Amino acid sequence: MHNNLEGGWDPYRSKIKAAIENGLSETYLRVQRILYIGAAHGYTISHLYAHPMEIYAVEKSHEMMRAFIKTAEEIPNVLPILADAAAPDSFAQHIPEQVDIIFQDIAQKDQVGIFVLNCKRFLNPYGVGLLALKARAVNSTAEAAVVYADTRQRLEKEGMTIVQEISLEPYQKQHRLYVVHKNDEAYDFF
């Protein structure tokens, strides 16, 4: 087993684990297909694979992808995709069907816009989006509360229903996880 699993799943290293510690239901991880945007070194993915699902793991950085590929070799049902998540059509050919969950963890200024693009392109009608938002990456001069309020407003303007907003403190500073549905009927699915 890969050394990412030694010592258990650490909420200081994984935003999904931090969200679980702060109230995210693990029911969201019992799906068939997940698009994971911001794979990095694959720490979180190395824990998710215990659930029988297909994981499409997008990473923009060549350096991070080289490290992730070593992890991915030991994880069944993971497809590493070197691509820019801001251009979902550039990697769409690698994702044969819509996914049940999109988890995004990228520290870019337009995190919300990238998330919405990918949800519209890849998330099935009953799917759930999980956006790990880093306030300082969006706007380094604004108060985190202002960034969070703007994020809520923007997601709702794009037709997303926010079902949960979870602070990732104390594990991840100035981070929130937004749990969104594209369709109100998704409540019945999860």
C-alpha positions in Angstrom: 0.0 0.0 0.0 1.2 3.5 -0.8 2.8 5.5 2.0 0.1 8.2 1.8 -2.0 5.8 3.9 0.4 5.5 6.7 -0.8 7.1 9.9 -4.5 7.4 8.8 -6.4 10.1 6.9 -5.2 13.5 8.1 -7.7 16.4 8.0 -4.7 18.8 8.0 -3.6 17.3 4.6 -7.0 16.6 3.1 -9.9 19.0 2.6 -12.4 16.2 2.2 -11.3 14.7 5.5 -11.4 18.1 7.2 -15.0 18.5 5.9 -15.9 15.1 7.2 -14.5 16.0 10.6 -16.7 19.2 10.5 -19.9 17.5 9.4 -19.8 16.4 5.7 -21.7 13.1 5.4 -19.6 10.2 4.0 -22.7 9.2 2.0 -21.3 11.6 -0.6 -18.4 9.2 -1.1 -20.6 6.2 -1.9 -20.9 7.0 -5.7 -19.8 5.4 -8.9 -17.9 8.2 -10.5 -16.0 11.2 -9.2 -14.2 14.0 -11.0 -11.5 15.2 -8.7 -10.1 18.6 -9.8 -6.8 19.5 -8.2 -5.3 16.0 -7.7 -1.9 17.4 -6.5 0.2 14.5 -5.1 -2.8 12.3 -4.7 -3.0 12.2 -0.9 -6.8 12.4 -0.6 -7.3 10.2 -3.6 -5.2 7.5 -2.0 -7.8 7.4 0.7 -10.9 7.6 -1.5 -10.0 4.6 -3.5 -11.2 2.3 -0.7 -14.7 3.1 -2.0 -15.5 1.2 -5.2 -15.6 4.2 -7.7 -14.0 5.5 -10.8 -11.9 8.6 -10.1 -11.0 11.0 -12.9 -8.2 13.0 -11.4 -7.3 16.3 -13.1 -4.1 18.2 -12.3 -2.6 21.1 -14.2 0.9 21.0 -12.8 3.4 18.7 -14.6 5.5 18.4 -11.3 2.5 17.5 -9.2 1.3 15.0 -11.9 4.6 13.2 -11.9 4.3 12.7 -8.2 0.6 11.7 -8.5 1.3 9.1 -11.2 3.4 7.1 -8.7 0.5 7.1 -6.3 -2.1 6.4 -9.0 -0.2 3.2 -10.1 -1.2 1.6 -6.8 -4.8 2.7 -6.8 -7.4 0.9 -8.9 -9.9 2.8 -11.0 -8.0 6.1 -11.1 -7.3 7.9 -14.3 -4.8 10.7 -14.0 -5.5 13.6 -16.4 -2.9 16.3 -17.0 -5.1 19.3 -18.0 -6.2 22.8 -17.1 -9.6 22.5 -15.3 -10.4 26.0 -16.7 -10.8 24.3 -20.1 -13.0 21.3 -19.5 -13.5 20.5 -23.2 -9.8 19.9 -23.5 -10.0 16.7 -21.4 -13.7 15.7 -21.9 -12.7 12.8 -24.1 -11.2 11.1 -21.0 -14.5 11.2 -19.1 -16.9 8.8 -20.9 -20.0 9.5 -18.7 -21.2 12.2 -16.4 -20.0 11.9 -12.9 -21.9 11.7 -9.6 -19.5 14.0 -7.6 -17.2 16.8 -8.6 -14.7 17.7 -6.0 -12.6 20.8 -6.7 -9.5 21.8 -4.7 -7.6 24.4 -6.6 -6.1 27.6 -5.3 -6.9 29.9 -8.3 -8.5 33.3 -8.5 -11.6 32.1 -10.4 -12.2 28.9 -8.4 -16.0 29.4 -8.6 -16.0 30.0 -12.4 -13.9 26.9 -13.0 -16.1 24.8 -10.7 -19.3 25.9 -12.4 -17.9 25.2 -15.9 -17.0 21.7 -14.8 -20.3 21.1 -13.1 -22.2 22.2 -16.2 -20.0 20.0 -18.4 -19.6 16.8 -16.4 -22.0 16.6 -13.4 -25.0 14.4 -13.9 -28.4 16.0 -13.2 -28.6 14.4 -9.7 -24.9 15.0 -8.9 -23.3 16.9 -6.2 -20.5 19.4 -6.4 -18.0 19.9 -3.6 -16.1 23.1 -3.8 -13.1 23.6 -1.5 -12.6 27.3 -1.6 -9.5 29.1 -0.4 -10.5 32.7 0.4 -7.0 34.2 0.1 -6.5 32.6 -3.4 -9.7 34.3 -4.6 -9.0 37.7 -3.2 -5.9 38.3 -1.0 -7.1 41.7 0.2 -10.8 41.0 1.0 -12.0 39.7 4.3 -12.7 36.0 4.1 -16.4 36.6 5.1 -16.8 38.8 2.0 -15.3 36.2 -0.3 -17.6 33.5 1.2 -20.7 35.7 0.7 -19.7 36.5 -2.9 -19.1 32.7 -3.5 -22.6 31.9 -2.2 -24.2 34.6 -4.4 -22.3 33.5 -7.5 -23.1 29.8 -7.1 -26.8 30.6 -6.6 -26.8 33.0 -9.6 -25.4 30.0 -11.7 -28.4 27.9 -10.6 -26.7 25.9 -7.9 -28.5 25.0 -4.7 -26.2 25.3 -1.7 -27.1 22.5 0.7 -24.2 22.9 3.1 -21.4 25.3 3.8 -18.7 23.9 6.0 -15.8 25.8 7.6 -12.6 23.7 7.3 -11.1 25.4 10.3 -9.0 24.5 12.3 -7.6 22.1 9.8 -7.5 24.4 6.8 -7.1 28.1 7.3 -9.6 30.4 5.6 -11.2 27.5 3.7 -14.9 26.6 3.2 -16.4 23.6 1.5 -19.6 24.3 -0.5 -21.9 21.3 -1.1 -24.1 22.1 -4.1 -26.7 20.4 -6.1 -27.5 21.2 -9.7 -31.0 19.9 -9.3 -33.3 20.0 -6.2 -34.2 16.4 -6.9 -30.7 15.4 -6.0 -31.9 15.6 -2.3 -33.7 12.3 -3.0 -30.6 10.7 -4.6 -28.2 11.2 -1.6 
